[in-house]
Amino acid sequence: MAENVTFGTYEASEFEDITAVRVHIDVYFDGTLNNMYNSEHFDNNSPEFQKSGGNKKKKDSSYYNDKSNVARLWEVSRQDTKIYIDGIGTEKGKKDSTMGFAFGSGDTGVIGKVSIGCDQVVEKVGVKIQGYDKVSLLILDVFGFSRGSAAARNFVHEVGRKEHKSRMMPVSVGETIVMQRQDDDGNPTSLETVPEYGQLGVKLKAANHKVDKIIVRYLGIFDTVSSYHPTLSLRPNFRNDVDELHLNHIGHSMNVVHFTAENEHRTNFSLTHSPVGMEKSFPGVHSDIGGSYKNGTEVVEEIETTWTNRNRLNPLKEKLVADGWYNPDQLEITGGNFYFALQGTRELRNTYSFIPLHFMAEIGKTKLVPFDTDTLEKEKYSIEKLEEGYTQEMADLLKRVKAKLRAYVFDGGPAYSFIPSHVMPPNAEQQDLRKLRNKFLHWSARREGIGMDPNSDRKRIVY
């Protein structure tokens, strides 16, 4: 596809079908407990926040998160038809859903959000098709973060499905076996012939909107974490999501870009890599790459815990300092008697998350996604603007980091690779990586709370 295209005055040719219209739609699937409207409700201390914002002590609802990189991209898209889908487990102005954020299921789960996305695409097509007989070409650009990336990939799977005959299959209803008509994904359907484009095609047909062809031009996703279980469970199975959600059926997208988090290692945050397109790993944890952290104090009360012997925490404490995550005075061992915890406290900025944001928009723009990259990089989400708590030294560090990552993403240069000081004394690049970790990168794995535990070897599981 051409990277530079100049549009002149448009005139219909004598061969063009003037009864048809071409439609472009951007679709943005936000992440788990990410909701740009709820973030704004918090900022405005609105009645919706007061009613639905959750526990003001724990501050663990979508209202307390900053906008994600998906929401930030949505803000600077010049596409006249664009759709923002509230993040998994969230609804605009409402309380968060446990089924959605804990299991990725229910009305606010992965499949539920894909269904909402299809509904909204059909609604937008209905507006654009007025005065025409049909849509000749529907072009979709799709974005996602976290479970929103899983939703984006499932949505692309739906768009790629072919027309097929449904089939009658036996299913259990209590103690009775009945026959149920199903599509080729095993979903119930009343249609003998399931139309092309999956769930989207079914809904377009129901709305009587004729669309000749649908393409996914660009799929831009941040750190795909599916963690999907269809029902409430004390022991959810998050290991079978690739097939269950068809996460690898994205090869028909013309362009795929996936940015992942190198240092994420929570048990429930396994990565589903992309089998096609560009995939690049960035220093940081999940939301360092996809956004949504706020500036401020990060307190991890239980980086690790132990019973009876506090000295068991010393090796990890020493490693966190040696690897650049913490300074010695930012770590302490709390507790007493029989229980001890390693606690970390740092002042962190969210500015680093703007770098993968900038790159995603820049690549998208070369594929004709109409992002206002000047506003993005120089005004709204600049790494150069100084403010209280963000010094010239910090800005200069991020400019060097961005240059290193730019060479990696765009020119095939080497990725950042941490080298312990006992292997090699830190050179300038290694010193930058240590400073980046200490001042900008978060420590997401912890023992306190639910679902935040680290993997036993502190390495991420990848599917």
Helices and strands as residue ranges (DSSP letters): E 20-29, H 36-43, H 47-52, G 62-64, H 69-76, E 82-85, H 98-103, H 110-128, E 134-145, H 147-159, E 164-165, E 167-173, E 176-182, E 193-194, H 198-206, E 214-222, H 241-244, E 256-261, E 278-282, H 286-290, E 296-307, G 310-313, H 314-322, G 328-330, E 331-336, E 339-348, G 351-353, H 354-366, H 373-374, I 375-380, H 392-411, H 428-439
